[in-house]
């Protein structure tokens, strides 16, 4: 009797912890999209660590227009990707990178540094959860 109570209590704690982890990931300040530096000047990497689903769009833009647009497709069950982009030819010094999927939109502002590298600053994260409608 005590053993089954302990097992049940352990399972309840495990379930509560797993739901808390999912909620923290969904609402946390750290989206599963990162802009990574490289050792090469003018090159950066986009890391997308979530399901690709119907595809992911990567858009580089400045105040006026879209500079580069890339659509990444893969198997629906693919759990992310990492891709290099050469941004050395972009004329604009101030620009943003927006990574969009069916589940989220993440925008980073890219700030160039004096040594030829770039510093990404997270500006906005929007999670696109499906709407749930209940009929009484």
N, C-alpha and C positions, 0 to 999 in steps of 0.2 A: 504494500500500500504506500509506504513512504517512498519507495523507489519510483513508482509511477507518478507520484506527486512531484518529485524532484525532476523527473524527465519532462513532465508537462510544464513546470516552471521554467526549466532551461529552454524548452522550445518557444515559450512565450517571450522570453528575453531575446532569443535569437531573432524571432519574427519582428519584434519591436525595433531591434537594432537595424535590421535590414530595411524596414520601411523608413526609418529615420535617415539612413544613408541615402536612399533614393530621393527623399525630400530635400536633403541638404544639397545633393548634386543638382537637382532641378532649380532650387532657389538660391544656390550659393553664388558667390561673386566670381567663381572660376568656371568659365564655360569650357566645353571640350574642344575648343578651337584655340590654337596658339600660333603666333608668328615667331619663328625661331631664327636667330642669327646664324651666319656661317662664317668661315674664315676667309671667304672670298669677298672682296669689295663689290657692292652692287647686287649681291645675291642674297635672297632670303628664302626661308622655307615656310610653307603653310602646313600645319599639322591639324588634321581633322580627326578626332578620336570619338566618333559616333557612327551609327549606321548611316550608310549613304542613301538607302531607300531609292527614291526616284531620281536622285542626282544631287549634286552640290554645285553651286555657282560661286565662283571667285571673281570679284570685280574690284579693280583698282580704279579710283576716281579722284579728281581734284574738285575745286570749287565750281568748275564750269562743265565738265563732261567726264564720261567714262574713258579711261586711258587704255585699259586692258580688260578683256572679259574671257573667262575660261569656264567651260561646263565640264564637270567630271562625272562620268557615269561608270558604273561597275555593277557587279552582282548585287542584288538587293540586300543580301545578307553580309556584304562586306562591311567590316567594322572600322572603317576609317582609311586614311591615306596620309602620306606626306609627299609634298611636291615642291620642287625648287622653282623659283621665278627670278629671272634676270631683270632687275629694275634699273640698271645703270643707264639705260637709254631714255628713261622717262624724263621729260623736260621739266615737269613741275617739282618743286622742292617739297611742298606740302601736299600730301595726298593721304587717302584712306584706303583700307582694304576691307571689303565686306564679303563675308562668307555666309551664303544663304542655303538653307535646305528646307525640306518640308517641316522639320521640327524646330528650327531656330534660325535667327539672323544675328550675326556677330560682327561688329565694326571696330576696327583698330585704326587709330591715327598713327601714321609713320613719320617720325621725326628724324631727319638726317643729322648725323654727328660729324664733327670735323675730320675724323679719321676715315671717312668713307663708309662707315657702317650705319645701321639704322636702329632706332629705338622705337619699338611698338608700344602704344599706350591704348589700353582697352577703353573704348568710349561708350559702347552700348551693346547690350545683350537682350534679345527678345526671344522668348520661347513661344512657339506657335502650337499650343495644345488644341486638340479638336474640341469643338463645342459639344456639350452634352445637354440634350433637351429631354425633359421629363414631361410626360403627359399624365395628368391626374384623372 
